Amino acid sequence: MTSTRHQTVIDPPAPPETGAPPNDTSPRGLARLGAWSASHLGRVLALWVLVLVVFGAFAPKVETALAGAGWQDSGSQSVQARDVVQQHFQGNGSTALQVVVRRADGPIANDREAQHVIAQVEQLLKGDPRVSTVTGPQPGSSLSRDGRTAIVQAGAAADPNTMVRAADDLGKPLADLATPGVSVNLTGSSALWSNFNEVNHTAMIRSEVLSWPVTLVVLVIAFGGLVAAGLPLMLTIVGLLTAAGALVIATHVAPVSVWALNFAMMFALALGIDYALFLVVRFRAALARRGAVPGDRAAAVDAVAETMGTAGKAVAFSGATVLVSLSTVLLVPSPAFRSMALGIMLAVVAVLAATLTLLPAVLGRLGTRIDAGRVRLPGRLRRRGRGTGTEVTAPSAPRGMDRLMDRWGALLHRRPWTAGAVVLIALAALAAPALGLRTGMPSISIIPADQSARAGYAQVTEAFGPGAPGTLQVLTPTSETDRARAALAKDSGIAATQPVGESGGWSMTMAIPTTDASAPATGATIDRIRSELPPGALVGGAAAENHDLEKVLSSRTPLVFGLLVGLGFLLLLVALGSPLVAAVGTITNLASIAAAFGVAKLIFGDGHLSGPLSFEPQGFVDAWGPLFFGAMLTGVAMDYTLFLLSAAREHYDSSGDPQHAMREALRTSGRVVVAAAGVMVAVFLTFALSGPLAPKEMGIILAVAVFLDALCIRLVLLPVVLRVTGRAAWHTPAWLARVLPKVRFSH
């Protein structure tokens, strides 16, 4: 069969109640961009090569340029206290380095070996320009009562991120000073973040390496061929290289967390798979409708134009919703959170730009060769489609999955109330434990016991009391010194105090809590003494910084979720033109997120499965989880929502039949949702196999949420709502139709 140029097809007029505009068949917008890209592969490649050269030149520096600290509320009292300590008290605050020297079988004072080790520790610390001053063990404060444990304090002469790098550099040389009878462990907040970043980064890399073979297998199955399966990898590499280079450039403006790169890599892969799969499926169907043959460039260009004019719009709106969702994280005044959101957003922009330009250019050149390297699977070879009301064949589409989706749509059509009730009950049961969810800042247990920061923490706790690692720095105007110390002495949550001195109009007192640094009682003590101290006093220290960050996370989480719902609704309303569908699509996102955190409460809060998953439960979920993961999951869920509902909108505009639209959306886009979710769940679950706790939390929460969202929300609840509400689902009030932009997904 010979192919002809794409002919303009006039869709049936939309039903009056949809409020949809008259059909405009002229190729424009994304369709025109797609056609141009497909016809100018050389120019598009040259542009992207230039982009990759510019950003790729910076990308190799990303590992050393990114910051290891930044987990703080930048506007908090504790950060103000740290700045005062840095300026007037030689940096002997939360970012100072502490080296714990311990001899298990006797006092240190009269032991020549131990004294020699301490002297070497002090010499090594003094030789580092990032250390302001070195204070040896002092009886009554940094030398334990039994004389076996001593602390060498090294003041911070640099910012927190630089002190984390100092801990990176000094950890091994200090550990090498240990002898068979004397242990040496670098601890303190900077050392903790150094160890945390190192072990978790290593675990993330290991998980990513493990996930690649799984990802490749699922991609080949989902795309039906080796060539097509390589397209999302192309988008991922482009997104990751561009984001990595941009992050390095951003470090010249403000510190960027090392975790920004990890999350950027995850989202580049996830969105690369989602967008490529959605467009490739539609491109194949468009080729089949034209009866394209190998070498038919005209048919390929027309198929790209059709694909970008329909599915491309959904991808563009999806990218916008992901960016909007992640932008809400910027409301948290924490450098680490903001830079992580920035990293993901940069990856999203790069992947989206490549999807709308580079991918159409490659598809236009490939044409029917998109099916090269086909992998034949049982029950696969042909697919029947009704995209324009005609029967077509698409040799590369898994017929079995499309048939399954069609039958599933028929079942939902017959039993909508039963299916909806079963899913709602299941989601409610999973979400119920989230009502008792407790959050907190990570405790020392988040790093393995063999790391120096945790070993030193345990030694300090044993020798000086449970509150010693969370010692608070209390700063008061010099005129209020006596009053402040009296208030501290009377507080039941303070075990001991130690005057430090006066400088720059400030008086500094060390206050040791009676409870562990991460205990809720310590947070209550911090709040209480702040209310009891004289006006102008500041309470700082690592425990206070964690407490302040936890408070700001808790206070901003409702605002962030409110914005996620509100902005998500507006974007879906603009894209789909239906208030009902936009509301359902947005609110149902919360159901899968709530269910995922219900599961997280059972696993990480209550400790169920801690044995099989090999972790030590903290009794709570990390405080940053609900806010940060909530924003991430909302963005991912919007992908699936737009893929499904844009297809339903397209078929409804063409046929005017809401039931036909629902079933066709499931048949044509259900496989995309299942395949994309399958890849992401497989990737996320590999993180659950990592040793440290943080990747486990991330992997379990994200995997459960994506699984439930795809299976329960997008493949059951949304179709059920479309089935039950019928034409009302797509109704647009006349006044709203006059306000909204005219967006159509039919070609």
CORVENZI-V960842 format. One line per field, one symbol per residue. phi: phi as a letter, one per 40 degrees, with the letter a starting at -180 (. if undefined). A space follows every 50 residues. Layout:
phi: ???
This chain:
phi: .ccbccccbccdccddccgccccbcccagccccccccccbdccccccccc ccccccccdccccccccbbgcacccccccccccccccbbfgcbccccbbc bbbcbiccdbbcccccccccccccccccccbcabbcdbdgbbbcccgcbb bbcbccbacdcccccccdccdcdcccccbdbbcbbcbhcccccccdcccc ccccccccccccdcdccccccccgaccccccccccccccccccccccccc ccbacbcccdcccccccccccdcdccccccdcccccccccfcbdgccccc ccccdccccbccccccccdccccccccccccccbdccccccccccccccc ccccccbcccccccccfccdccgcbcbdgbibbbbbdbgbcbbbdccccd ccccccccccccccbccccccccccccccccdcccbcbbacdccccbccc ccccccdccccccbhccccbdcbbbbddcbcccccccccccccbcabacb ibaggbbbbcbcccbddccdccccccccccccccdgcbbbhdcccccccc ccccccddcccccdcccccccccccbgbccccccccccdccccccccccc ccccccgcgccdcfabccgacdcccdccccccccccccdcccdccccccc ccccbgbcccccccccccbccccccccccccccccccccccccdccdccc cccccccccccccccbcccccccccgcccbcbddccccccccbbbcb
